[in-house]
Each structure stands twice: as structure tokens, then as C-alpha cells.
């Protein structure tokens, strides 16, 4: 029996984006460089993306108009610090205008301080694993403080460090000529990168708090929802630990922890299993499995007990918007059940506000809002109105 479930007071209700995936022309980032090398994982370059570096006002007007009360977006290190120690006042002012612009529209900004991309110079000097990376990240956050010093309640230090550590291994494998398949068998995370990211997060929390004590800080983890077949519990735990739990453990005691879930990963006695033959798949090739969100919340709460959770990403790549509504309703149902069981969830951000550059290609459309690839005209899909409306009614949307 479904009953109307009201969002708790202050519950964040928003959509997420990331700078590189929507801004366009991020030419000083390491990703721009990957996109113009001959890596097979890259099907097309990001180019103009959604031109949101110029059209962010339109994006925010739409989200606020749809009913959302929160917007998660990221600032781009490569623009703010184009060369080591050289900071762009113009780029800092740009992101500051975005924070103020969000507030003017009634959107509370959640600012992600690092979402996958690095300045080229940072990657050239060895990326996260190189000595002093935490220091450099803290120096960037100090320079960028005017962006978040006021009007920002939540800052996400690093998006999906557990995937960043996997990408570090992938990069090394690609450079040595190995074929890497993310969908079927993602490489194991790089240990040195993992340690460096945990250090960088602690350092970032300290830095942000020293400059803006009111900002509530956390980081967002990709929760792959490992589900063991009977008898494979230990194999699943061993698989999950370096890929997720070590990062969840590092979030203990943070102000909040970001939960990002899309699908599940089945684990058999020999390890990771492929998506079952008969399962519905999304445009990412992932199993359609809306309940992943509830599982991810429960697992996060069990490893980092007492840390409030915020869903910072959840969504589906599909060309059929009715499947987006169906998926999201299922995910929200699993979220409501977790909350009923006492899991402390403080907000939900859908991935993504816009159809955008999905790290190598545009085909997997995650957006609530479609974007014309030539004119950049934005067209909200029915799912956008359905999900946004809950920001006004404060009632959790259910299956239509
Ligand atoms: C997450 C990323 C985000 C987007 C979604 C689909 O891993 O944080 O940028 O690519 O997946």
C-alpha cells in the first residue's frame, strides 16, 4: 500500500551536473587531452558540451521553474588554475556568479570541488599519486574560497574518488597498450592513488572548514552495490573493500556522505559476473535495477554509521523517458523504505539535469532536460516536471 510520503524539513531536492560534462571548451583539462588522443574508450570529444559555461542561467531558470530547490554543480580546477600557482580571477568570479545566481533563483547550491577532471599540468606531474597532490588541491581550494565562502551550505570535496582510483589504473594500462573495458571488467583501483585521495579529502575538509566553517563537507562515492550469489559473500566483501569500503571508512565522522548508485554488481565464487542475459539494460549497458539506491544507502550507513547520507547522484541513461520515470520512482521507493528503517537520508539529487557528455560519448542520455547538440536549445522531458514538482509539493513522487 503506498501512502503519500512527505519530504522531511530541509530535505535537499535537486539535480546534478559536472563542469566538464556540460560547460564545453574545457581545453586546459586532462580530459580534453584524452579526448584528442586515440584512446578507444573515447568515441567523440566533449567539444561545446551543453555550452553551460555561457548558458548556466538558462539551466538554473529551468530547474527552479520545474520546482527543484537544490542544484549540484562543480567548479573546474583547470579553469581556475590554468598553470601551477596561476589563478584566474575571471574564472573564480564566474563560479561566484553561479552561486549567487542559484540563490537568486531559490536554488541552494551544492558545490563539487573536484569532479574527475584535472588541470593538464597536474596530470603531467603525476596526478594524485605524485607527492604533494593534497597540498596542491588545498592551494586551489584556498584560492577558490570566494566561490563558496558564503551562500553555500554543502561542498563535495571529490566526486567518486573510488572511480578516480580505477581510472588511474586504466590510464596506466592504456599507456602500456592494454585493452581496457570499463563496462565488462573495470580494472582494480590504484593503491597509491587511493591513499592520496583519502589524504586529499582530509586536507580539503580542513581547508574548507578553516576558510568557511559553516560549509558542510563530504565526498560522494560510486556505490556498485555488490550482491553475492549464495556462498560468495567473502568474495564479494573482498571485491568491494578496495573499490568502495576503504573510501566509505574514510567518510566516518564527515558532516555527510554522498551516495551515488545506478545498478548492481553480481558476484559469484570466481568474482564479478556479467549482467544476466535476460535483464533489461540501460544505454550504459548496465542492468536496469532501481532498487540499487536503497541497497547503496543501507550499505553506506552500515560502514559509516552516524554519518548523514545525501544521494548526490542517481538516474538512468535511456532514450525512453517513461523508463526514466519508472526507474526513478522505483529508486525513490527503495529510498523511502530505507528511511522508514531509520537510515538518515538528508537529500536526493538526480543525475542529471541535462543530457550531457558521458565521459567519451553523448549517446547515453541521463538528462531530465534534452539539449540540442547544435543549437543548445533545452527541452525539459516529462520526467523533469514529474520529479521537479516534488520540490514544491514536498511529497515524494511515486509510480505514476
Ligand atoms: C558517475 C559520475 C557522473 C556520471 C554518472 C553517470 O560515475 O559521477 O559524472 O558520469 O556516473
Boltz pocket constraint, residues with backbone or C-beta under 6 A from the ligand:
constraints:
  - pocket:
      binder: B
      contacts: [[A, 18], [A, 21], [A, 159], [A, 160], [A, 163], [A, 222], [A, 260], [A, 313], [A, 351], [A, 357], [A, 358], [A, 359], [A, 366]]
      max_distance: 6.0
